[in-house]
Amino acid sequence: MNAELLEYTLRLAVAQVLPLALAAVGAAVVTGVIAHRLGLHDPTLVLLARAAAVLALLAAGGPAWLAATTLWTGELWSQIAAVGQGRS
């Protein structure tokens, strides 16, 4: 049971972070290609685009993501207490 719980929590953590990571990588790649074609070599443009993509994604789905994370954290804490008491 403990291995299943660990696998479940790891998968859920990755699933929650993955959209933000993909948005950041996608924005960095697209902006990097555009900047390279325009001959710009300043990394600030890529950093700003990556930050803007992550903030836009959080603005679009942030409340739902935060509610899901809060619910998941509450469930996880109750399971951790059960494991600490010798129940699994």
Buried (B, 14 or more C-beta within 10 A) or exposed (E): EEEEBEEEBEEBEEEEEEBBEEBBEEBBEBBBEEBEEEEBEEEEBBEEBBEBBBEEBBEEEEEEBEEBEEEBEEEBEEBEEEEEEEEE
